[in-house]
């Protein structure tokens, strides 16, 4: 009996040791979060990033001087520990964190390593890297689309973009102190100095590798994550950087790796429901009702900070005529479109979201807004025919183009039918992969094109100034529309600190943009539709740039 008891005890010990070993092994396994991006290759160059997905990835590897809380939009220190502002609110002096090393992923070692110089010294992020980053972004040869966002807020910035050789108002006072001077004051300048195109850039790597500096093995970073996988248009992954010291606003990462594969919307949802993906930042429209029932605890639909709109190329017939543009805009039944999208979207009468700082609403300024009005659209179309002498049969062909997405295709087809039924206008639809599409808009935008805009910082200037104040291939304004009156209004508003006074000017600017000149047709204000597995502990960012370093897997 005793012998049998001893055998049982030994067997139990073995079982405990085996189970403990299994648990220990499991605890040591890296936490990996799997997700998907829609097809369309990404650029991870901070100066060139322009799509949300690109900025998302860059933002996890490159940290700005400032940042803001993802849920409150409160301004926070980041790479800068503190800063001072001159009495005229034009000169900002930032004191930076010290000893933050540049790193990269070493595939042979299977780990993130610090980057060293020729003498074997660890390279650290300095004020000189910030100065270089500003200069490179504002160099026209770089081709940064977001340079127009930064340029107005650095002395000499706009002149640089115009090709003039002038010094920039940015200086490294020492290795960890950078001073930036703006030509004019504005309440939101510290937000802009923290944006991705204004972040430190590694001059030594860019000069050594040229256009291939962002390729895997060449690409250094310093933020919470480093680049681990970069298979163009197939897969991209980032890995936790153990050398990022962490701050209160940008803590060290909890999840070891984030891995995205490129999939169309239906395939991505199938992979998510099969347990192959843990998080989706997009949801196919056709599946929303089913998911509301079947995955109510995983689906989140909430207000977003973006506007969905169609832009008109004002130099390309027939949208070179304001009556045609106004007719097309007024013939869009925005209420029907939001029923089709089925995600709680709100019809848009202005470009600006009404919940933004200093933003006007259609209720406050009903005569300035644009509305769905089929009879009015027919009158505008007739005005176009009277003015040009053309008819439905002789007017130029219209192409409506969007970047590839089932959602964009569904919306385009619905609006195509509205224009056909309401106005008798036949419109051809075309789509392109995001990268190709972006180049098409830069170089030769079609008569009508789909775009969306989300604020880069929580102020109306991020919409009205940063998008339509400038025009050209390196701006975000692909309509070719420009108005001195509009520019004067947004310029006046941008330097004012009284939001009520600013709102009045922005309302007048909106009237020019969406109504009088009808350079765009605002369609709806976005909502966010995301799917997240219950074991993912996360926050939800107002700007859709998720702070992945704060997430965890339970």
N, C-alpha and C positions, 0 to 999 in steps of 0.2 A: 504493500500500500504506500509506504514512504517513497519507494523507488518511483512508483507511478506519479506521485505528487511532484517529485523533483523533475521528472520529464515534462510534466505539464508546465511547471514554472519556467524551465529552460525554453520551452516552445513559446511561452508567452513573452519572454524577454526578447527572443528572436523576432517575434512579430512586432513588438514595440520598437526595436531598433530599425527594422525594415521600414515601418511606417514613419518613424522619425526621420530616417534618411530620405524618404520620398518627400516629406514635408520640407526638409531643409533644402533639397534640390529645387523644389518648386519655388521656395522663397527666394532662391538665388537667380531664378530665371528672369531675364529682362522683361520689363513691361513694354509691350509694343501695341500701339494703337493703329488700326488699319482704317483707311478711308479712301475716297476716290475724288479725282478731278475730272471734269469734262475734257474730251480731247482738245488738244491745242497746246503746243509746246510752251514751256515757261522760260522766261529769262529771270535769272536770279542776280543780275547786276543791279545794285541799288539805284544807280542813275537811270536805268532803262526800264525798271519794273513799272507796269501800268495797270495790269488786271488784278482783281482782288486776290486770286490764287497766288500770283507772283508776290504781291505785297505781303500776303500771309506768310509765305515761306521765308522771304527776306527778313520780315520782322522778327522771326524767331532766331535769326543768326546775327543780325545787326541791330544794335540798340542806339537810339537817338539821344541827344542831349536831354530832351524832355520826353515825357509820355503823358497819357491820361488814363484814368480809371475806366475800364471797359464797360462798367455798368452805370457810372455816374457822370462820366466825361470830365471829371475833376482833373485839372492840370497837376502833374506830379514830376518830381525829379527822376532822372534815369541815369544816363552816363554822367550827367552833371549832378554833383551833389548839392549845389546851390548856385544862385546867380543874383546879380544886382542889376538895377535898371537906372539909367540916367533920369534926371528930372524931366527932360523933354520926351521921355519914353521912346528914345531912338537907339540908344547904345546899351547893349546887353553884354555883361561880362560873366562867363560861365566858368566855374571851378569844377574840374573833371575828376572822376575816380582815378586812382593811380594803380599801376601794376595789374591792369587787365590784359592778359596775353592774347595775341593772335594765335589761333589754333587751326588745325585741319585734321581730317580723319585719315589715319594710316591703315590702309586695307591689309597690308602684310601683318601688322601687329594686331589688327582688329580693335583698335582703340583710338581715341582722340589724343593728339599730341600737340605740344606747344611748338610754334614756328620760331626758328632761330635765324639770325643773320649770318653773314659770312664768317664772323668771328666766334660763332657759337652762342651768342647772347640771345636770350628770349626777346622776341619783338613784342612790344606792348603798345596799346592804343594811346595815342597822344593828341594834343591839340593840333599838331601839324597834320595828322590824318584827317581831322575835321576840315581844316583849311583846304587841303587837297581835294577832299570830297566836294566842297562847295565849288571850287574852281573847275573841277572836271564836269560836274553836273551842268554848270552854266557855260561851258564851252560848246558853241554851236556844232562843232565837229563830233561831239559825243552823241547828239541826236536825242537828248532826253525830252520826252513829251511833257514830263512834269517839271521841267526847268522853268516853265512859265508860272508855276505856282510859287517857286522860291525867288525868282528874279526880282520881283517888285519890292522885296523886303530885305535886300542887301544893296548897299550903295554900289552903283556900277553894274548891278546885275542885269538890268534891262538893256543897258548899253552893250554888255558882253554878248547877250543873245542876238543883238542887232549886228554883231560882227565888229564892234569897235574894240580897240585895244586900250582898256582902261583898268585901273586897279580895282579890286573888289574891297568892299568894306568889311573885311574879316581878317583877323590877325591873331597869331599865336603869341601871347604875351610871354609865355614860358611853356614848358612841355605839357602842363596840365591846366592852363588857363587860356581860353579863347574868347576874343571880343568880336562881336558882330554889330555893325551899325546899319540901321535901316534909314532910307531917305525920308520916311514919314512914320508917324506913330500909328499904332492900332492895338486894340486890346488883346487880340488873338495872336500876336507875333510869336510868343514863346511856343505855341502849339506848332507853328510852321517850322521853327528851327529844330523840332524833334521829328519831322517827317522823314520817311525812308530815303528820299533823294538827297537829304541834307546830312546824312550820316557819314561817319569816318569811312574812308576808302583806302585800300592798301596800295599806295603808289608803287612800291617795289614789286608787287606781284603783277600789277597791270602792265608795268613797263617790261617785265621779264616775259610774260606770256601773251601780251597783246589781246587779240579778240578771244583767245582761248583761256583767259584767266579764270573764267567761271566754270571751267570743266572740272570734273572730279579729279582730285589729286593736286590741282593747281589752286583751288579756291580756299582762301583763308577766311575765317570769321572769328567772332569773339563773344557772341551773345549766348543765351541759354542752350542753343543747339548748334551743331556743326553738320555739314553736308556729308551724308554717308552713301547715298545712291543717287545717280543722276543719269538715267537712261531716257533720252529725249522722247517725249510723247508716249512713254511706256510706263515708267515708274520713277518716283523721286522719294527719297527718305532722308530724314534728319535724325541725328543721334545726340543724346544729352552731352553737353560740354561740362566736364567736371571742373574745369578751370574758371568758369564764370562764377564770380564771387557771390552774386546774388545781392539784391537790394530789396527794400520793403515793397517797392512798386513792381520790380521785375525779379522775383525770387528764382532760385535754382530750380531746374526742372524736376518734376516727380516721375513723369513717364520717360522711360529710357529712349524710346524711338517712336517716331510718327512716320507712317509709310502710306503714300498715296499711289494708287494705280489709275490709269486713264481709262475711263469707261463712259459710254453713252448712258443717258439717264435710266432707261429700262434695265440695262445690264447691271448698273450700279445698285439699283434697288433689289434686283434678284440676288446679287452677291450679299447685300446687307441682310436680306431675309433668310439667306442660307447660312448666316453666321460667319461669313468670310470678312465682313466689314463691321466696324464698331460705331461708325459715325458717318452721316451723310449731310453735307451742307446744302443739298438741293434735293427736291422730291418731284417726281413726275406729276404733272397736273392730273392726269387721268386716274392716278391712284390715291389722290388725297382723301376722297370720301371713304374708301375702303380702309385706309390707314387710320382715319379718325376713329374707326370702330375697333379694328383689329390690333392696333398698336397705339392706343390712346396715351399710354404712359411713356411712350418713346417719341411721339410726334410733338413738336413744338411749333406753333404758329404765333408770331408776334410782330409788332410794328417794326419796320426797318427804317434806315436813314437814307433811302435811295428813291430816285424817281426814274420811271421807265418812260422813254420818249422816242419819237421819230424825228430825226433831223432832216432838213431839206438842204440840198446843195443849191444855193441861190445863184450860182453861175451856170447851172446846167438846165437847159430847157426840158420840160415846161415849168420846173420849179424855180426858174429865174424870175417868175412873175408872182407878185405878192397875192394876187387874187386866186391864182391856182393853189398856192400854199395854204391860204386861209380856207379855201373850199375843201381841200383834202383834210385839214385839221378838224373843221367843223362837222364833216361827214362821219367822223369816227364816233361811234356810240360807246362812250367810255364805260357806262354802266354795264352794257352787255359784255364788254371785254373783261371786267372784273368778275362777272358771273362765270365766264369761261375759265379764267385762271383759278377761281374757286379757293383762293387762299386768304380771303379777308382783305384783299387790296382795296384801295380807296381811289376813285376817279380823280384825276389831277386836272386842275384848271390853271395852275401856275407851274413853273419849273421847280420853284422852292417848295419844300414841305412846310406846311403852316405851323409846325411845332418847333421850328428852328429859331435860334436867337435872331430877332429883328425881322422875321419873315412875315409878309403880308398874307392874308387869306382871302379867298374869293368872297366870303361873307363880308369882310371889311371893305373890299374894293371890287364890288360886283361889275362895274363898268370897265375895269382893267383886264379882267380874266377872259379866257377863251372857253367856249362851251360847245357841247354837242348840239348842233342845230342844223338839221337837214335842209330846211327851207332856206336858211341863211347861206348854207353851203351851195345850194343851187344858184342863188343870186350871185354869189362870188364867182362861180364857174361861168355864168353868163357874162359877167364883167370881164373875165379873162378872154372869152371869145370875142366880145365887142372890142376889146383893146388890141388884140392880136390879129383879128380877122380869121382865126383858125376855127375848126370845128372838131367834134369828137373823132371824125374820120381822118382829119389832117394834122391833128396835134401830135407832137413827138411821143415816142414810146416812153413809158415810165417803168423803171426797174426799182423794186423795193428789195433791199438786201439786208440780211441779218447774219450774225454769226451762228454757227451750227448749234442747234438746241431744239428739242421737241417742243418746249414751251414757246420759244420765239417763232417756230414754224406754225404752231397752232394759232398764235395771235396774228401773225402775218396773213394767214389764210382767211381768218375771220374779217380782218380789215380789208383785205382784197375784195371780199364778197360785199362788204358795206359800200365800197367805192363803186363796184359794178352795179349793184342794185339801186343805190341812191343817186349816183351821178352818171352812170353809164360808162364810167372810165375803166378800161381794162388795164390792169397792172400786172407785170411779170415779177415773180418772186425768185430770188436767187439767194443762196447761202454759201458761206465759206468758213473753213477752219479759222479759229480765232486769230492765229498769227497772220495768216494771209489776209483775213478780213481787216485787221488793224492796219496793215500796209496799204490796202486798197483805200481805206478812209483817209490815210495820210496823203496819198499821192493823187487819187482821182475818185473822190466819193461819188457814188451813184446819186440819182435824183432824190431818192428817199433811203434812209438807212436807220437801222435800229441801234439805239444806244441806251445806256443806263448810267446814272451818276449817283454816287454815294459821297457823303461828306468825308473829307480827309481830316477835318477838325470841326468841332461843333459850333460853326458860325455860318451865317448866310453867305458870307464872302466866299466860302468854299464852293458854292454853286455859281453865283452870278458873276463874281470876279474871276475865279480860277478857270472857268470853262469858256465864257463868252466875251471876256474882256480882251482876249487875244485871238488872233487868227493866223493860221499857217500850218505847215506840215509838222512842226514840233510843238503844237499846242493841242489842247483837247477840244478845240472848236473846229469841227470838220465841215461846217456849213458854208464857210467862206463869207459869212455875214459879219459885217462890222458897222458900228454906228457911233459916231462921235458923241451924240447925245447920250446914248447908253453908257459909253465909257466915262463920261463926265459924272453921271449919276452914281455909278458904282464906286468911282474914285472918291467922290465926296463922302459916300456912306462908309467906306472902308476905314476912314480916319476918325470917324465920330465915335464917341463912347456912349451916347444916348440912344438906346435901342428904339425908342419911339420915333425919334427923328430919322434914324436910319431906315426904319420900316417904311416911312413915307417915300423916301427916295428909291428903295428897292421895289415898291409897288409900281412906281413910274417906269423903272427899268424893265420889270416883268411885262408891263403893257407893251413896250416896244418889242420885246423878245417873242412873246407868244401870240400877240394880237395884232398890233399895228403893222409890224414887219413880218410876223409869223415865220420866224426862222426855224422854229421847232414846233412840234405838236406834242405837248405833254399828254401822257395817257393815263398812268396811274402811279400812286405811291406804293412802293413795295411793302410786302411783309416777308419775314424770314420763315422758311419752312425747313426744319431740320429733323433728322432722325438720329437718336443717340441711344445706345444700349443702356439698360438700367445700371450696369456696373461701372459706367464711366462717370466719375465725379467731375463736374465741370461748371463753368460760368457761361453766360451768354453775352457776347460783346455787342454793344450798340452799333458799332461800325462793321460788324461781320468779320473783323480781323481778330480771330479768337486768340486769347492769350494762352496758348497751349502749354506753356511752361507752368501754368497754375493748375492744370488738369491732373487727374489721377485715375488709376484703375483700382477699383475696390477688390 
